[in-house]
């Protein structure tokens, strides 16, 4: 049973997350030749202040780039 975890920044629409689940499931099923019924997808949404790039949070990087 493949179990896939995806970490993304909070803020995507429910429709985008549904599409992500569907398309990741399809790719995993194709590549691993696994039935879609056995594939599990978990989306972990992370707050921008909890995600760091190059020593600073995404929240801070977004504030500076505005």
N, C-alpha and C positions, 0 to 999 in steps of 0.2 A: 504494500500500500504506500505509494509515494505521498509524502507530506512536504509541501512547499510553503516556506514562509517568505513574505515580501514586506520589506520595511519601506514606508513612504512617509513623506511629510503630510501632516494633517491638512485637509482643505479640498481634497478631490470630491467631486460629486458622487452620489450613490450610483449613478449610471456608469461613470468611469470605472468605479470599483467592480461593478457587475461585469463590465466588459473585460477588465483585467482578469478576473476569476475565470471567465469563460475561455479567453484566449490562452492563458497559461495552462489551463486544464487540457485544452486541445493540443498544445505543443507537447506537453508532458506525455499525453496519451500516445501521440504519434512517435515521439523519439523513443520512449521506453516500451512501446507496444503494450501499454497497460489499459485496461478498461476504464472509462471515465468514472464509473461508479466507485472505483477504488482510490481515486485521487482526491486529496484534501489540500485546500489552499487556505492559508491564514494571512490576513493583511494586518500588519501592525502599523498603526498611525502614530507618528512621533511629532510632538510639538516642535516648532522651529527653534525654540530656545534650548531644546534637548538634543539637537543635532549639530555637530561641529564640523567645520571644514577649515583647514589651514589655521587652526588655533582660535577660531571664534565661531560663535553660534550662527546658524542661518538667519535667525531673527536679527542679529546685529548686522550681518552682511547685507540683508535686505534694507535695513534702515539707512545704511551708509550709501547704498546705490541709488536711493530715491532722490 
